[in-house]
Amino acid sequence: MESTRKQLIELLEKQEGYISGQQLSDSLQISRTAVWKHMNELKKDGYEIEAVQRKGYKIVSYPDKISTNTLQWGLDTKWMGQNLYHYDQVESTQQIVHEMAKQGMPHGTVVVADEQVRGKGRMARNWHSPKGKGIWMSILLRPNLPPIQAPQLTLMAATVLAKMISEESDLKPQIKWPNDLLVHHKKVSGILTEMQAEHDQIQYVVLGIGMNVNQDLSEIQQEISHKASSLKIESGSHWSIPKTIQSILRQFEITYDQYVKEGFQQVKKEWERYGYKIGEEVTISTMKKTWEATLIGIEPDGALKARDRSGNEEKLYSAEIHWGEGGYHA
């Protein structure tokens, strides 16, 4: 059913003028009545379709709402999102993709929801995921990698989001270690990576993306408004959520394929280019000590590299970092 509708959209899009119901019926090998029913379903998705007697059908405008159709139409990826599922409301897209992974769904499967009622962030934190205001999405990956390299996928995903934001706007995003996307020192997006693996091989990875897109200032929870924002607040413009999701999926496929082919070096370079406070001094606290250090980059295992005032370098896997902007800690 979904593949027929996708083919129908492609036929309508390719046609400069009207295309007759008979032509659509012949091309799709379905009845004229079935064509008419599919047209009504597209209208429910928000497509504006003109039907003229003796001429046929024509798409007049495309919807700015999320559905499987609107996300897959014009996606033009090879494997990313070719299996894509949209839900109005879920507990967590992560949970759904874990189940799909166990059922054998392929690499590149994507689940998108309008709303999550139990959105998951890092360290079991809740992620507020209001209806129609952001991107709540999880991606299934089946990389041919050892588990020790899994953190590279999180770092890679952060560069994908940073690049998408910078290419789609005048904003200058930064990546706060390990996986927060900041604009003007405020968090607009986070990444959650969960893995199922054997000792020497990743079975699958579920990579979750939460992005605040069209919230107004009044819609950001008051207790986090000093450190969280949305793309709309920071850019002053409304963003098309379907187009933004498509931009992420396209960029993800390009970056992932390059990573598989060339390794981590380019990801490292991109991450450090967007890295928040890289080259600057911050205060770092661990269970053993608190000290001043300059952040100098990342390691292939996901560690943050810092150099203290004596020139000693240290890898950080877990630490409280006082970033210096509004008391925002890692």
Number of C-alpha atoms within 10 A of each C-alpha: 6 10 9 14 19 16 15 19 21 13 16 18 16 9 12 9 13 16 21 19 21 15 13 21 17 12 12 16 13 13 14 16 11 14 20 16 12 18 22 14 13 22 15 11 18 17 21 16 17 13 17 12 8 10 12 16 21 20 21 10 11 15 17 16 18 23 22 21 21 22 23 19 18 14 17 13 16 11 14 25 24 16 15 17 18 18 15 13 15 19 14 23 28 26 15 15 24 20 11 16 20 11 9 9 17 17 19 21 22 27 24 28 24 21 24 22 15 16 22 23 17 13 7 8 10 12 18 19 22 19 15 17 20 27 25 28 25 28 24 25 22 18 18 11 15 14 19 14 16 21 18 19 20 20 26 21 26 30 29 24 26 25 21 20 21 13 12 11 13 9 15 14 25 28 27 22 21 21 19 22 26 25 21 15 20 23 24 24 25 23 23 19 20 17 17 15 15 10 8 10 15 20 18 24 24 24 22 28 24 22 24 24 24 22 18 17 15 8 13 18 12 10 8 11 14 16 18 20 28 25 25 18 16 16 13 11 12 13 18 15 19 19 17 18 21 21 19 18 25 20 19 23 18 14 18 19 11 14 17 12 9 11 13 18 12 14 24 20 14 17 26 20 14 20 26 21 19 22 15 12 19 19 17 22 15 12 8 5 7 13 12 16 22 20 23 18 22 22 15 16 14 22 17 20 18 25 18 17 12 7 10 9 15 15 15 16 11 13 14 14 19 17 19 12 12 11 11 13 14 14
